[in-house]
């Protein structure tokens, strides 16, 4: 017997990183020494105080019971305290915070909670595929992909957005471009959404991955008529822990909690307890030593990669945030990716983030400096 996918599943495009994994696996099977700059998965370890907390908490029997789908109150309080310390924003841990199983889950479920059939979702292009794919298709919604342009510093322009949309996703510091914004820009976006009755969903997963004195703002600094998603994944090198949070307007948080109550039982308690320790590393708005140490390493690698690409003739901006380097590769991005893979180098084609990003490529700095230099040398010898 054969089973046919639901129409909504058939409509989903192949997930970019699954496709890259399959291509890379074939090369590895052929004996190729792969240098992977593809998926944004930190190679640096989780800070030791967090691991110690996890070890303590996993040993406690009471932490092996079901959690709340809204998150343990102790972690919601820690998130609220962190917002006050980091952004100077007062947040109610009971009404304005929800713990998520990584930010990806929350980004999808907020659409499940508020978007009706045939309503419009605005997604940036290029952008995180969940905005325009799963969040849209699983809600039978219409997606308007608004192009981000280099001449506008890759900032979403509300003048390009259709009026009457139900929801708008934005993400800065930006994946994949590394673009950044300030609080004034976020106020502009939020005001536009309020004027148009559009739900403003802000993906702030990279807020702590900043360089050269730049400090990323929170959308809540511009007002609370929004919902913001954050993650422990990139800040604390905790991608496999699957822990994040949503903070914002009480109605949006209430809807997300109601949706999650039907779908999941929350992240494991012992992981949430470790998350409390992670946020507690902050004593002020500046990065704690454990995070700053990692960002200093990424900063060095970023320079090696950008300088190397420039030496090959590519025009590359030095990113002020994220651990991504984004550049015009001078050819169709899949063709460039395939050429790189022939050299044993994994990069991510821009077209996978949206058709408007054709011709661009994203590389991460999740490899040691020596491996980055080796990749540049392979590109040089391969005339790429």
C-alpha positions in Angstrom: 0.0 0.0 0.0 1.2 3.5 -0.8 0.2 6.7 1.1 -0.1 10.0 -0.6 0.9 13.3 1.1 -1.6 15.9 1.9 -1.9 18.7 -0.6 -0.3 21.2 1.8 2.7 18.9 2.2 3.0 18.5 -1.6 3.0 22.3 -1.9 6.0 22.7 0.4 9.2 23.3 -1.5 12.2 21.1 -0.6 13.8 22.4 2.6 17.0 24.1 1.5 19.3 22.5 4.2 17.9 19.0 3.7 18.8 19.3 0.0 22.3 20.6 0.9 22.8 17.8 3.4 22.0 15.2 0.7 24.4 16.8 -1.8 27.1 17.0 0.8 26.6 13.4 1.9 27.2 12.1 -1.6 30.5 14.0 -1.8 31.6 12.6 1.6 30.7 9.1 0.5 33.1 9.7 -2.4 35.9 10.5 0.0 35.9 14.3 -0.4 37.3 16.3 2.5 34.4 18.7 3.2 34.7 22.2 4.6 31.2 23.1 5.6 30.1 26.7 5.5 26.4 25.8 5.0 24.0 25.5 7.8 24.4 28.0 10.6 25.2 25.6 13.4 27.8 26.9 15.9 31.0 24.7 16.2 32.0 26.4 19.5 30.9 24.7 22.8 28.1 25.7 25.0 29.5 27.8 27.9 30.5 25.7 30.8 28.3 27.3 33.5 25.3 26.2 31.3 26.5 22.7 31.0 27.1 22.5 34.7 23.5 23.7 35.4 22.2 21.1 33.0 24.1 18.4 34.7 22.7 19.5 38.1 19.1 19.9 36.9 18.9 16.6 34.9 19.8 14.7 38.0 16.7 16.0 39.8 13.7 13.6 39.4 11.2 16.5 39.5 12.7 17.9 36.3 11.7 14.8 34.4 7.9 15.5 34.5 5.9 17.3 31.9 6.5 21.0 31.6 4.0 23.6 30.7 3.6 24.4 27.0 3.9 28.0 28.0 7.2 27.3 29.7 8.2 27.1 33.3 7.4 30.3 35.2 11.0 30.5 36.5 12.3 30.7 32.9 9.6 33.2 31.9 10.7 35.4 34.8 14.3 35.0 33.8 13.4 36.1 30.2 11.5 39.1 31.6 14.5 40.0 33.8 16.9 39.7 30.8 14.7 42.0 28.7 15.0 44.6 31.5 18.7 44.2 31.8 19.5 43.9 28.1 17.0 46.2 26.5 15.5 48.3 29.3 12.0 47.0 28.6 9.5 46.0 31.3 7.8 42.7 30.5 5.1 40.8 32.4 6.4 37.1 32.7 2.8 35.8 33.0 1.1 37.7 30.2 3.9 38.8 27.8 6.3 35.8 27.7 6.0 32.3 26.2 8.8 29.7 26.1 9.2 28.0 22.8 10.9 24.9 21.5 13.5 26.9 19.6 12.4 30.1 17.9 11.5 28.2 14.7 8.5 26.5 16.4 7.2 29.9 17.7 7.6 31.5 14.3 5.5 28.8 12.7 2.9 28.6 15.4 2.2 32.3 15.6 0.8 32.0 12.1 -1.2 29.0 13.1 -2.7 31.1 15.9 -3.7 34.2 14.0 -3.8 33.7 10.2 -7.0 32.6 8.5 -7.6 31.0 5.1 -6.6 33.3 2.2 -5.2 36.0 4.4 -1.9 37.5 3.4 1.5 37.0 5.1 4.3 39.4 4.1 7.7 37.7 4.1 11.1 39.2 3.2 13.0 37.8 0.2 15.6 36.7 0.9 14.5 35.3 4.2 14.2 32.4 6.6 12.2 29.8 4.5 9.7 29.1 7.4 8.1 32.6 6.9 7.1 32.0 3.3 6.7 28.2 3.2 5.4 26.3 6.2 3.8 29.3 8.0 2.0 30.3 4.8 1.1 27.0 3.2 -0.1 25.2 6.4 -2.5 28.1 6.9 -3.8 28.2 3.4 -2.6 31.8 3.3 -1.3 34.0 0.5 2.4 35.0 0.8 3.7 38.3 -0.6 7.5 38.1 -0.8 8.9 41.6 -0.6 12.4 41.9 -2.1 15.2 43.1 0.1 17.6 45.2 -2.0 21.3 45.9 -1.5 20.8 49.6 -2.4 18.5 49.8 0.7 21.0 47.9 2.9 18.8 44.8 2.7 16.1 46.6 4.9 12.5 45.7 4.3 10.7 48.8 3.0 7.1 49.1 4.2 6.4 51.1 1.1 6.8 47.9 -0.8 4.3 46.0 1.3 0.6 45.5 0.5 -2.0 47.0 2.8 -4.4 44.8 4.6 -2.0 41.9 5.3 -2.6 39.8 8.4 1.0 39.3 9.3 4.5 40.6 8.5 7.8 38.8 9.3 11.0 40.8 9.7 14.4 39.7 10.9 17.4 41.8 12.0 20.3 41.1 12.4 19.4 39.4 9.2 19.7 35.8 8.0 21.1 35.4 5.4 22.4 38.9 4.5 23.9 39.9 7.9 22.2 43.3 7.6 21.4 45.3 10.7 18.9 48.0 11.8 18.4 50.5 14.6 15.4 51.2 16.9 14.2 54.0 14.7 13.8 51.5 11.8 11.8 49.1 14.0 9.5 51.9 15.1 8.9 52.6 11.4 7.9 49.0 10.8 5.8 48.7 13.9 3.9 51.9 13.2 3.2 50.7 9.6 1.8 47.5 11.0 -0.4 49.2 13.5 -1.7 51.6 10.9 -2.6 48.6 8.6 -3.9 46.2 11.2 -1.0 43.9 10.5 0.6 41.6 13.1 4.3 42.5 13.4 6.4 39.3 14.0 10.1 40.1 14.7 12.7 37.4 14.6 15.5 38.6 16.8 17.5 35.3 17.0 20.8 37.0 16.3 20.5 40.0 18.7 23.6 39.0 20.6 25.8 38.1 17.6 27.2 41.6 17.0 30.6 43.1 16.2 32.5 46.3 16.2 30.5 48.0 19.0 27.1 47.4 17.4 24.3 46.4 19.7 21.1 45.1 18.2 17.8 46.5 19.4 14.6 44.8 20.4 11.3 45.5 18.6 9.8 46.0 22.0 11.9 49.1 22.5 9.8 50.6 19.8 6.5 49.5 21.4 4.6 46.3 22.4 2.2 46.1 19.5 4.3 43.2 18.2 5.7 39.8 19.0 9.4 39.1 19.1 11.1 35.7 18.9 14.5 35.0 20.5 16.6 31.9 20.8 19.3 30.4 23.0 20.7 28.6 20.0 23.1 31.1 18.5 23.8 33.3 21.6 24.9 30.4 23.8 25.7 27.7 21.2 22.7 25.7 22.2 21.2 24.7 18.9 20.5 21.1 19.9 18.8 22.1 23.1 15.8 23.5 21.2 15.0 26.4 23.5 13.6 29.9 22.6 11.1 32.4 23.7 8.4 34.8 22.5 7.8 38.2 24.1 5.3 40.9 23.2 1.7 42.0 23.2 -0.4 40.0 25.7 -3.0 39.0 23.0 -0.4 37.6 20.7 1.3 35.7 23.5 -2.1 34.4 24.7 -2.9 33.1 21.2 0.5 31.4 20.9 0.1 29.8 24.3 -3.4 28.5 23.3 -2.0 27.0 20.1 0.9 25.4 21.8 -1.3 23.9 24.5 -2.9 21.8 21.8 0.4 20.8 20.2 3.2 20.3 22.7 4.0 19.9 26.3 6.9 22.4 26.5 10.7 22.0 26.4 12.2 19.6 29.1 12.4 21.2 32.5 16.1 20.6 32.9 16.8 22.4 29.7 14.7 25.3 30.8 16.6 25.4 34.1 19.9 25.6 32.1 18.4 28.4 30.1 17.9 30.4 33.3 21.6 30.0 34.0 22.4 31.2 30.5 20.4 34.4 30.8 21.8 34.9 34.3 25.3 35.3 32.8 24.3 38.9 31.9 24.9 41.6 34.5 24.0 44.5 32.2 23.4 45.2 28.5 27.0 44.2 27.5 27.8 40.7 26.5 29.0 38.5 29.3 32.5 37.1 29.1 31.3 33.6 28.0 29.4 35.0 25.0 32.0 37.8 24.2 34.7 35.1 24.0 32.8 33.3 21.3 32.0 36.5 19.4 35.7 37.5 19.4 36.5 34.1 17.8 33.7 34.7 15.2 35.0 38.2 14.6 38.5 36.9 13.7 37.1 34.2 11.4 34.8 36.7 9.8 37.8 38.9 8.9 39.8 35.9 7.5 36.8 34.9 5.3 36.0 38.4 4.1 39.6 39.3 3.4 40.0 36.0 1.5 37.0 36.5 -0.6 38.1 40.0 -1.4 41.5 38.7 -2.5 39.6 36.5 -5.0 37.9 39.6 -6.5 34.5 39.4 -4.7 32.9 42.5 -3.4 32.0 41.6 0.2 30.8 43.8 3.1 32.2 43.2 6.5 29.1 42.2 8.5 28.3 43.9 11.8 26.3 41.0 13.1 25.4 37.3 12.7 28.0 34.7 11.7 27.1 34.9 8.0 29.0 36.4 5.1 26.8 37.3 2.1 28.1 38.2 -1.3 27.4 38.4 -5.0 29.0 35.3 -6.6 28.7 36.6 -10.2 26.7 33.6 -11.5 23.5 31.6 -10.7 23.8 30.7 -7.0 23.1 27.0 -7.5 25.8 26.8 -10.2 28.3 28.5 -7.8 27.3 26.1 -5.0 27.8 23.1 -7.2 31.3 24.4 -8.3 32.2 24.9 -4.6 31.0 21.4 -3.7 33.3 20.0 -6.4 36.1 21.6 -4.4 34.8 20.1 -1.2 33.3 23.4 0.1 29.7 23.7 1.2 28.0 27.1 0.8 24.4 28.1 0.7 22.8 29.4 -2.5 21.0 32.6 -2.1 18.1 31.5 -4.3 17.2 29.0 -1.5 16.2 32.1 0.6 14.1 33.6 -2.2 14.2 34.2 -5.9 15.2 37.8 -5.4 18.5 36.6 -3.9 19.6 34.8 -7.1 23.3 35.4 -7.7 24.1 35.7 -4.0 25.7 33.1 -1.7 25.8 32.8 2.1 28.8 31.3 4.0 29.1 30.9 7.7 32.1 31.3 9.9 31.6 28.1 11.8 35.0 26.7 10.8 38.4 27.4 12.4 40.5 30.1 10.7 42.9 27.4 9.3 40.0 25.7 7.5 38.7 29.0 6.2 42.1 29.8 4.8 42.2 26.3 3.2 38.8 26.9 1.6 40.0 30.2 0.1 43.1 28.5 -1.3 40.9 25.7 -2.8 38.8 28.4 -4.5 41.9 30.2 -5.7 43.3 27.0 -7.3 39.9 26.1 -8.6 39.6 29.5 -10.2 36.3 30.3 -8.5 
